[in-house]
Amino acid sequence: MHNNTNLQDLLHECKHLKLLYVEDDKALSKNMYNTLKEFFSVVSVAYDGEEGLALYENNDFDIVLTDIMMPHMDGREMTRRIREINADQAIIILSANEESSYLMELIEIGIHKFVQKPPSLKRLTDSLLNTAQNINNANKVAQLADETKHNLAESRELLRSIIDTVPVRIFWKDKDLNYLGCNKLFAKDAGFESQDQIIGKNDFELSWKDEAQGYVDDDRLVMEGGKDKVNYEEQQTQADGKTIWVTTSKTPLRGENSETIGILGSYVDITKQKEAMASIQKARDELGYQAEHDILTGLPNRTLYFDRLNQAIKKASRNSTKAAVIFMDLDRFKEINDSLGHDTGDKVVQLLGTRLQEELREEDTIARFGGDEFIILIESFTDIVNVTEIMQKLMESMERPFEINNHSLHLTLSAGISIYPDDGNKAEVIIRNADTAMYKAKDQGRNTYHFYTKEMTIESFSHMLMSKNIRLALKEKEFMVYYQPQIDAVSNKLLGMEALIRWKNAKGEYVSPADFIPIAEDTGLIDKIDQYVFSEATSQITQWYQQGYSPGRISINLSTVELQNKDFVQNIQTKMSQLNCNPQWVELEITEGYTMKYPDAAIKMLQDIKDLGVTLSIDDFGTGYSSLSYLKKLPIHKLKIDQSFVYDVPGSSNDEAIVESIISLAKTMNFEVIAEGVETLKQQDFLVEKGCHNMQGYFYARPMPADEMEEYLKKFI
């Protein structure tokens, strides 16, 4: 133990007490037993809850000291069983778990003390000493009550001496509920220096007059019923004006002939215990709130939303009404985070949540699902027009800019709507269908909303299956790079080749790029495909140059996703350096749509690429409605005429005019020009006549794997 004073106090307080010690760790149990037996009159040891309960049922113990985690029956169950036998049994818990929910459970069971395991000798000594003192004090009070009942007349002075040494407030009253006496602690609570000052007064004359009627009613109930009322909680206003919580017990005060002559009572101040329990409950409530609400916005989270949706479904089923789920997220939110930082992105999410909530009815629910995703629950309606009106208000609210850190952000959102019971009868199904409808809205150009249809599920399943297969194809290396030659039609020289992705699945079937590229772009997998093609193509062109061939430039397509990667330029520079690939052997193709969508970013990115020595071309030119003012600023070398314009020339006056215009524009701006999709001699001759000599298409060669391309190269040695 930690000092001689505590040793002596513990020995003094425990020498007449019996202890039940329950611990499954036999080594610890043995050491503890050797210590404890020096202080208690009896120490009985058990090694699990069942054995401890059996010992308790057959013996009387003053204190139970028990571990929690034990085989057969744990300490919590044993404690509950003991409480059923003796609700007032003093119990001390040993445990390593200090979680608030765990402590609350132990408090609710009714433990007296909690000692962290492995036990600190000081804390264990203090707990045992405090518990023993309380038991001895309680025994003294009980003994005092018995002596008071039988010897009140003869032992008044002796009684006063005894009760003044007990750390419990004690009082007694006559049948008219006027005070006959009290101990020093009670007198102090009432604001008196002497016990004699309270004699003859009633509760309405004391500091607790506001609670007096309740005290008097309890007194009369005990006297008239002749039964004790023990250990009930109530409040008391003290002389200093503070309100405390007390645990009160009252018993009829009887004379020599057992007639009721008044009331005997006592109470213990439990204010600190109540405050501790209130703190635990507050922490419990806060944990509960956090478990159901989003930290950033304060809105309900997924858990709470699912609960409310399930309740709304039940309500709609009973009342023959409908419920709607609106799934929405911001369009191009990633660009905000990338350009302005995540702090600004978080602020946007907060303001968006507030703005959407302001447009909803009080009975509707908006929750944050994560990132920039929000989901709304519209309850108790019969006409879908009601949902449309709410959706229109939400879309119109987005017309106001978001003012953040001196930035005025004009944002849009896309939303999908599904209805109960029309689109499903389970929460998970309705949410999934709303999500599917939201992606349909994005496909239709964003800044809109779409109601769910069954056809979307089929499309969504197909999309999901393709996404899964793309991931598997990347893992199993099912993708290949094919090469299509690019020819000078006048000199019949090889200019270079375009690297094209091809996919041969495990069944030996080729999957069309038109089927998997859009899905790869939607799911973010296009980034991995682009990296694979760049690595394979640059490695192959380097190998052919090292073997003495003259393959020209390798033309590689880049996705918008790849170009938005801030490390893109550094990554390709590193890759080419590792392969000893001359940048002049590489040509990167970007879409016209990217340059128009992000003109300022495109100019900077393309200039950085050009500075490496890499050639740049705009793919599918003529399909993106380029602004000539931006086009002249772009650091590019070549325009590539889209095959859709080549297909019907000669013959289509519109396409002929477009092709001639592109060729003329390229010459005026000193760009090279190449036509793709050339399949016939007539197309070749028309293009040559109009001034475009560079061509690519089936007329010269289909895309081919590397080994076939190598044979093709031998024609140009």
Number of C-alpha atoms within 10 A of each C-alpha: 15 13 9 9 10 15 15 11 15 22 17 15 21 25 15 14 18 20 21 22 22 28 24 19 12 13 10 11 16 13 10 14 15 11 11 18 15 14 22 18 14 18 19 17 22 20 19 24 27 19 15 24 21 12 16 19 12 8 11 12 18 18 22 23 21 28 23 22 18 18 12 11 16 17 26 20 15 22 25 16 16 19 17 11 12 10 12 12 19 20 21 23 23 21 17 15 13 13 8 15 14 11 16 16 12 18 14 10 15 18 21 18 19 20 21 14 14 10 13 13 12 13 15 21 20 18 18 20 20 16 21 23 18 17 19 18 16 15 12 16 19 12 11 15 21 12 13 20 17 16 14 18 11 10 13 13 10 11 17 15 12 14 21 16 13 19 17 20 22 25 23 21 23 16 15 14 18 17 21 19 23 25 25 24 21 21 21 15 18 21 16 15 13 14 19 15 15 23 15 14 15 17 20 14 11 18 19 20 16 14 16 18 13 12 18 16 10 14 24 17 15 20 21 11 10 15 12 16 16 14 14 11 14 15 16 21 19 17 16 10 10 9 13 15 19 20 16 19 17 23 22 28 25 19 16 12 7 11 11 17 16 23 25 26 21 22 22 16 17 16 15 11 11 14 12 12 16 12 13 16 15 12 14 15 12 12 14 11 15 14 15 19 20 19 13 13 18 16 22 23 22 19 14 18 23 17 12 18 24 16 14 22 22 13 16 19 16 9 10 12 17 21 24 27 26 27 28 26 25 20 18 13 17 15 12 18 15 13 10 13 12 13 11 16 20 17 17 22 23 17 15 21 21 15 15 17 18 12 15 18 11 8 9 14 20 22 26 26 19 14 13 21 16 23 25 21 21 22 24 18 15 13 10 12 10 11 20 14 10 15 20 12 14 19 18 12 16 17 11 11 13 18 13 13 9 7 11 11 13 11 18 19 22 24 31 28 29 27 22 21 17 13 19 15 15 13 19 12 14 25 24 18 26 27 24 25 29 28 22 23 21 19 12 13 10 18 16 20 25 20 20 23 16 11 8 16 15 11 13 18 12 13 19 14 11 16 19 11 14 24 14 14 16 15 10 11 13 15 20 16 20 22 25 22 26 27 21 17 18 12 9 13 14 20 17 24 23 22 25 19 20 20 21 15 17 11 6 9 9 12 13 12 14 8 11 17 17 14 19 20 15 14 14 14 18 22 18 14 21 18 16 17 22 24 15 14 23 25 17 17 24 20 15 16 15 11 9 9 16 17 24 20 22 26 26 22 20 20 17 18 15 18 18 16 13 11 10 14 18 12 13 18 15 12 16 18 12 10 14 13 20 16 20 13 19 23 24 22 21 23 19 21 19 18 22 16 13 12 17 13 13 21 17 13 19 21 15 15 21 19 12 15 14 20 23 23 25 25 24 21 24 20 14 15 10 15 11 10 8 14 17 10 13 20 20 24 18 21 24 25 25 19 17 14 22 23 17 14 21 15 11 13 11 12 17 18 13 16 24 18 14 18 23 17 15 19 14 9 12 12 16 17 24 23 27 21 18 21 19 14 11 13 20 24 16 17 25 16 11 14 14 26 20 24 25 27 20 14 14 18 17 14 21 18 16 18 10 12 18 15 10 16 16 11 9 12 9
